[in-house]
Amino acid sequence: MKGVHYDVVVVGGGAAGLMAAGTAARQGARTMLIERMERPGRKLRITGKGRCNLTNAAPAADFISHFGRNGRFLRQAFSRFFVDDLMAFFSSLGIETVVERGGRVFPGRVGAPEVTESLIKWVSRSGVDVVPGRRVSGLVMEGGGARGVVSGRCSSENVTTADAIILATGGASYPSTGSTGDGYELARSVGHTVIPVRPALVPLVTLERWPERVCGLTLRNTGVKVLADGKKIGGGFGEVFFSGGSIGGPVPLTLSGRIVDAVNQRKKVRISFDLKPALDEKKLEARLLRELSGCGGGSMNAVFQSLLPASLIPIVAEAAGIELGAACSRITARERRRLRMILKDLRVTVTGHRGFSEAIVTAGGVSTREIDPYTMRSRLVRGLFFAGEIIDINGDTGGYNLQAAFSTGWLAGVSAACQAGGSGGCRDEHAGRRRQGGCGR
C-alpha cells in the first residue's frame, strides 16, 4: 500500500531522530518520524542513570578529542550546533541546565524522562507526523536515489515516499529500548560500508572473582592502566565502580573500547589499579612505616583500615600475603614491600564484557568516509542522510555522545529539508554567528 508523500522521513526516534525530525519540520519540510517502539525516546529516558547527561562544557578542541580517530568528522556538525546551542534549545523548552564536575551538563531540576517528554512534545508542536510501533524493513530506490521507505506492523506493509530519508536508528546497545541494529542492514542494502560493530562504554568481566566480593564499591581518585600482552594501551584517573561482578565507572568505561578490541584479538588484557596515586613509591613507603610504628602492639587490620575501604581490605591483604590479625611489629620488610606493590599495582585479568545489553554506546557503524560531514548526506545514495549512533562515531562517557547525536541530528534535519525544498531558502537559525547553511556541498 502506498502512503502519503513527505519531504523528509526520519527513521528512528532516539535523540538524533527527534532532533532531526523537529528541525526539518521547522525548516518548513513536511516530515514523518517512524519509530519501531510504541513510544519514541526509550533509550534517552534511561540515559545517565536517569539524570540525562546532555553534553559537556569542554572547549571544542578538547571535546572532539574525546571521539578518537573519527573526531574530525564531527567538526562541521559542532560548528553549526554545539554546546551553547543545545543548552539554549533546552532552555527554550523550559529546561535549564547546570554544569557539574568534569564539565558534565545535566538538566537542573528534572531527569531523563522529563527531558524526553519535552523533546517529544516539541517534535509534535513542530508539525511532525510521529508514527510509533512501525518497523522500517527497506528503502525504496529509484534512479540511484532513496525515494521512500517500506514499513509495517505485523503483516501490514506500506510504502511512504519522500524526497529525503534520514536514518537515525541508533546502534546496537540496549536493544530492549529499540536499538537493535536495523539501520546497519538498511545502509548495507544500498551499498554503504558498515564498520564492524562492538560494545563500547561497557562494563568489564574479569578472571578473578574478587570484584564480586566488593559489589557496590566505588573507588575515587584511582589511577588506572591497561596492558595488552604486557604493553600499555591506555590509562586514566578517576572513579571506578564494582557492580554485579563487573568493573565499570567513568575510567574503565572510557577505556573499554580499546579493551574490547584487544580481547577480541585474543590478547592477554590486564587492568592495573593504583590505589594510592598521590603517593610515589618513596612516599608510600614512608606512610607504611609511619602506620606500622604507630600501630604499637596492634594488628595489621588497623593499618589496612587507615589505607583502604573496608570491603577491599581482605582483597589487598590476601594479594599481599598478610594476615589481618598479624601483629604490626612482626611485619617483615619483604611483606611491607609486597603490600606497597599491591597498593600501587592491584591487577585483574579481563576476559570479556557485559555485551550490548549493558553497553552505553556502540563502536563501529556506517563509515564516515561515505558521509558528507557538512550535511550528513550519503556520498553514495542521493536523498539519504545519517544521524547519531548509526554512524561510526563513539565518544567517551561524560555527555559527549548525546551532543554528537543532537548535533548530527540537527545538521541532518536542516540539510534534508534543504534538499527536499521545503525550507524556502534553507534558513539557518545559527547563521548570525556561523557559516550560512546550504545545499551546495
C-alpha positions in Angstrom: 0.0 0.0 0.0 1.4 3.4 -0.9 1.1 6.1 1.7 1.3 9.9 1.7 4.4 11.7 0.2 6.6 13.6 2.6 9.5 16.0 2.1 11.5 14.2 4.8 11.1 10.8 6.6 13.2 10.2 9.7 13.7 6.6 10.7 14.3 6.2 14.4 13.0 8.2 17.4 16.0 8.5 19.6 17.9 11.7 20.5 19.2 12.2 17.0 16.0 11.2 15.2 13.8 13.5 17.4 16.2 16.4 16.8 16.4 15.7 13.1 12.6 15.5 12.7 11.8 18.6 14.7 14.5 20.6 12.9 13.4 19.5 9.4 9.8 20.4 10.2 10.8 23.8 11.5 12.6 24.4 8.2 9.2 24.0 6.5 9.5 20.4 5.4 6.6 18.1 5.7 8.1 15.5 8.0 7.3 12.0 9.3 9.1 10.2 12.1 8.9 6.4 12.2 9.8 4.7 15.5 9.7 0.9 15.9 8.8 1.1 19.6 5.4 2.1 20.9 6.9 5.4 22.1 10.0 7.4 21.0 13.0 8.1 23.2 13.1 4.8 25.1 16.9 4.9 25.4 17.0 8.6 26.2 14.7 8.1 29.1 17.3 6.0 31.0 20.5 7.8 29.9 22.9 9.0 32.6 21.2 6.6 35.1 18.1 8.6 34.6 19.7 12.0 35.1 20.4 12.6 31.4 24.0 13.9 30.9 23.1 16.1 27.9 26.5 17.4 26.9 29.9 18.5 28.3 31.2 22.1 28.7 34.7 21.1 27.4 36.1 23.5 24.8 35.6 22.4 21.2 39.1 21.1 20.5 39.1 19.1 23.7 35.6 17.9 23.1 36.5 16.5 19.7 39.5 14.6 21.1 37.1 12.5 23.2 35.9 10.8 19.9 39.3 9.3 19.0 40.2 8.8 15.3 36.8 9.9 13.9 36.5 13.1 15.9 37.4 15.2 12.9 34.2 14.1 11.2 32.2 16.0 13.8 33.9 19.4 13.4 31.3 20.7 10.9 28.3 19.5 12.9 29.7 21.0 16.0 30.5 24.3 14.2 26.8 24.5 13.4 25.1 23.3 16.5 27.2 22.9 19.7 27.0 23.0 23.5 25.7 26.6 23.8 23.1 25.9 21.1 21.9 22.8 22.8 21.7 24.4 26.3 19.7 27.3 24.7 17.5 24.9 22.9 16.5 23.1 26.1 16.1 26.4 27.9 13.5 27.3 25.2 11.7 24.1 26.3 11.8 25.3 29.9 14.7 23.0 30.9 17.6 24.9 32.5 20.9 23.2 32.7 23.8 23.0 35.3 27.4 22.2 34.8 28.8 19.7 37.3 32.2 18.0 38.0 34.2 17.2 34.8 32.2 19.7 32.8 29.2 17.4 32.6 26.0 19.2 31.8 22.7 18.0 33.3 19.1 19.3 33.5 18.8 21.4 36.6 15.6 20.2 38.1 14.3 17.3 36.0 15.6 14.0 34.9 15.8 12.0 31.7 12.1 11.1 31.5 11.0 14.7 31.6 13.7 15.7 29.1 12.4 13.0 26.7 8.8 14.1 27.1 9.7 17.7 26.4 11.6 16.7 23.3 8.7 14.6 22.0 6.2 17.5 22.6 8.5 19.9 20.8 8.6 17.5 17.8 4.8 17.3 17.8 4.4 21.1 18.1 6.8 21.4 15.2 4.2 19.6 13.0 6.0 16.2 12.6 3.7 13.2 12.0 5.0 10.7 14.5 4.3 7.0 13.7 5.2 4.7 16.6 5.2 0.9 16.6 6.2 0.5 13.0 9.4 -1.1 11.8 11.2 0.0 8.6 12.2 -3.0 6.6 13.6 -1.5 3.5 14.4 1.6 1.4 12.7 2.4 -1.9 15.3 3.2 -4.5 14.7 4.9 -7.8 17.3 6.2 -10.3 20.2 5.7 -7.8 18.5 7.7 -5.1 16.5 6.9 -1.9 12.8 7.8 -2.6 11.0 6.2 0.3 10.7 3.6 3.0 8.9 0.3 3.4 7.4 -0.1 6.8 4.9 -2.3 8.5 3.2 -3.5 11.6 2.8 -7.3 11.7 1.5 -8.4 8.3 0.6 -5.0 7.0 3.2 -3.1 5.0 3.1 0.2 3.2 5.4 2.4 1.2 6.0 6.1 2.2 7.7 8.1 -0.4 9.9 11.1 0.4 12.4 13.5 -1.1 14.9 12.8 1.7 15.4 9.9 4.2 17.3 10.3 7.4 18.5 7.1 9.1 18.8 7.7 12.8 18.2 4.2 14.1 20.9 4.2 16.7 23.4 1.5 17.4 23.1 -2.0 18.9 23.4 -1.1 22.6 20.5 -1.5 25.0 18.4 -3.5 22.4 15.5 -3.6 24.8 15.0 0.1 24.1 14.7 -0.5 20.3 18.3 -0.1 19.3 18.6 -3.5 17.5 21.0 -2.5 14.7 18.3 -2.5 12.0 19.7 0.6 10.4 23.0 -1.1 9.6 21.2 -3.6 7.3 19.3 -0.7 5.7 22.6 1.1 5.0 24.2 -2.1 3.7 21.3 -2.8 1.4 22.0 0.4 -0.6 25.8 -0.1 -0.8 27.1 1.5 2.4 30.1 0.1 4.3 29.4 -0.7 7.9 32.5 -0.9 10.1 32.1 -4.0 12.4 30.1 -3.1 15.5 31.1 -4.0 19.0 30.1 -2.8 22.5 31.7 0.4 23.9 31.4 2.1 27.2 30.6 -1.4 28.5 31.3 -3.0 32.0 34.1 -5.5 32.0 34.3 -9.0 33.3 37.4 -10.5 34.9 39.0 -13.8 35.5 39.4 -13.0 39.2 36.3 -13.4 41.4 37.1 -10.7 43.9 35.2 -8.0 42.1 32.0 -9.9 43.1 33.0 -9.6 46.7 33.2 -5.8 46.6 29.9 -5.2 44.8 28.7 -1.7 45.3 32.2 -0.3 46.0 33.2 3.0 44.4 36.9 3.9 44.2 37.5 7.6 43.7 40.8 9.2 42.7 42.1 5.9 41.3 44.9 5.5 38.8 44.1 3.0 36.0 46.4 1.4 33.5 45.5 -1.1 30.8 48.1 -3.6 29.5 47.6 -5.9 26.4 50.2 -8.6 26.1 52.3 -6.5 28.5 52.1 -3.3 26.5 50.3 -0.3 27.8 47.3 0.6 25.6 45.5 3.2 27.8 45.2 4.7 31.2 43.3 7.3 33.2 42.5 8.7 36.6 39.1 9.0 38.4 36.3 6.8 39.5 35.9 3.0 39.3 32.7 1.1 40.1 32.3 -2.5 41.0 28.8 -3.9 40.4 27.4 -7.4 39.8 30.9 -8.9 39.4 31.8 -6.4 36.7 34.0 -3.3 36.6 32.6 0.0 35.4 32.7 3.7 36.2 33.9 6.6 34.1 37.6 5.5 33.7 37.1 1.8 32.9 34.1 2.6 30.6 36.1 5.1 28.7 38.9 2.6 28.2 36.5 -0.3 27.5 36.5 0.2 23.7 40.3 -0.4 23.5 39.9 -3.3 26.0 37.2 -5.0 24.0 39.2 -4.7 20.8 42.3 -6.2 22.5 40.2 -9.1 24.0 38.7 -9.8 20.6 42.3 -10.0 19.2 42.9 -12.7 21.8 45.5 -10.6 23.7 46.0 -11.0 27.4 44.5 -7.9 28.9 45.1 -6.7 32.4 43.9 -3.7 34.3 46.2 -2.2 36.9 44.7 -0.1 39.7 46.9 2.4 41.6 45.0 2.7 44.9 47.4 5.5 46.1 48.1 7.6 43.1 49.0 10.7 45.2 52.0 8.9 46.7 55.0 7.7 44.8 56.9 4.6 46.0 59.1 6.6 48.4 56.2 8.5 50.0 54.1 5.4 50.2 57.0 3.5 51.9 57.2 6.4 54.5 53.5 6.2 55.0 53.5 2.5 55.7 56.5 2.8 58.1 54.6 5.6 59.9 51.4 3.5 60.1 53.3 0.4 61.3 55.2 2.3 64.0 52.0 4.0 65.3 50.3 0.6 65.4 52.2 -0.4 68.5 51.1 -3.9 69.6 48.0 -3.8 67.5 47.1 -5.9 64.4 47.5 -5.2 60.7 43.8 -4.8 60.4 44.1 -1.3 61.9 46.8 -0.4 59.3 44.6 -1.6 56.5 41.6 0.4 57.8 43.7 3.5 57.6 44.6 2.8 54.0 41.6 1.2 52.3 37.8 0.9 52.1 36.5 -1.9 54.3 35.4 -4.2 51.5 38.7 -4.0 49.8 40.8 -4.8 52.8 40.7 -8.6 52.6 41.3 -8.5 48.9 44.6 -6.5 49.3 45.6 -8.4 52.4 45.3 -11.7 50.5 47.2 -10.4 47.5 50.0 -9.2 49.7 50.0 -12.4 51.7 49.5 -10.7 55.0 47.1 -11.9 57.8 44.8 -9.3 59.1 45.4 -10.5 62.6 49.2 -10.4 62.3 51.0 -8.1 64.7 52.3 -4.9 63.1 55.6 -5.5 64.9 56.1 -8.8 63.1 55.7 -7.5 59.5 58.9 -8.0 57.6 60.5 -5.7 55.0 59.6 -8.2 52.3 55.9 -8.2 53.3 55.9 -4.4 53.5 57.4 -4.2 50.0 54.8 -6.6 48.7 52.0 -4.5 50.3 53.4 -1.4 48.7 53.5 -3.1 45.3 49.8 -4.2 45.6 48.6 -0.8 46.6 50.3 0.7 43.6 49.5 -2.1 41.2 46.4 -4.2 42.0 45.7 -6.2 38.8 42.8 -8.0 37.3 42.7 -10.0 34.0 39.9 -9.0 31.6 38.2 -12.0 30.0 35.1 -10.3 28.5 32.4 -7.7 28.8 28.7 -7.4 29.5 27.8 -7.1 25.9 25.4 -4.9 24.0 22.7 -5.4 26.7 24.7 -3.2 29.1 26.9 -1.2 26.7 26.1 2.6 26.7 27.0 3.1 23.1 28.1 1.1 20.0 31.5 1.3 18.4 31.6 0.9 14.6 28.7 1.8 12.2 28.3 3.4 8.8 31.7 4.5 7.6 32.3 8.3 7.9 34.2 8.2 4.6 30.8 7.7 2.9 29.0 10.6 4.6 29.5 14.3 3.8 30.4 15.9 7.2 29.0 19.3 6.1 25.5 17.9 5.5 25.3 14.3 6.9 24.3 13.3 3.4 25.3 10.0 1.9 28.1 10.3 -0.6 26.7 7.1 -2.3 22.9 7.5 -2.4 21.1 10.6 -3.3 18.5 11.7 -0.8 19.9 9.6 2.1 21.2 11.1 5.3 22.5 9.8 8.6 22.5 11.0 12.2 23.5 9.7 15.6 24.9 6.4 16.7 24.3 4.6 13.4 27.5 6.5 12.2 30.9 5.1 13.1 31.5 7.7 15.9 31.6 7.0 19.6 32.9 9.1 22.4 33.9 8.9 26.0 31.5 8.9 28.8 30.6 12.4 30.0 27.9 13.8 27.7 29.9 13.6 24.5 27.8 11.0 22.7 24.5 12.8 23.3 25.9 16.1 22.0 27.0 14.2 18.9 23.6 12.8 18.5 21.9 16.2 18.8 24.4 17.9 16.6 24.3 15.4 13.7 20.5 15.2 14.1 20.2 19.0 13.8 22.5 19.1 10.8 20.8 16.2 9.0 17.4 17.8 9.6 18.5 21.1 8.2 20.2 19.5 5.2 17.4 17.1 4.4 14.8 19.8 4.5 17.0 21.9 2.3 17.4 19.2 -0.3 13.6 18.5 -0.2 13.0 22.2 -1.0 10.7 22.5 2.0 12.5 25.4 3.6 12.0 28.1 1.2 15.7 29.0 1.2 17.2 26.8 3.9 17.2 29.2 6.7 19.8 28.6 9.4 18.9 29.6 12.9 22.6 30.0 13.7 23.7 31.9 10.6 24.3 35.0 12.6 27.4 33.6 14.1 28.3 30.7 11.8 28.5 29.8 8.1 25.2 30.1 6.4 23.5 26.7 5.8 23.0 25.5 2.3 22.8 22.6 -0.1 25.9 23.4 -2.1 28.0 20.5 -0.8 
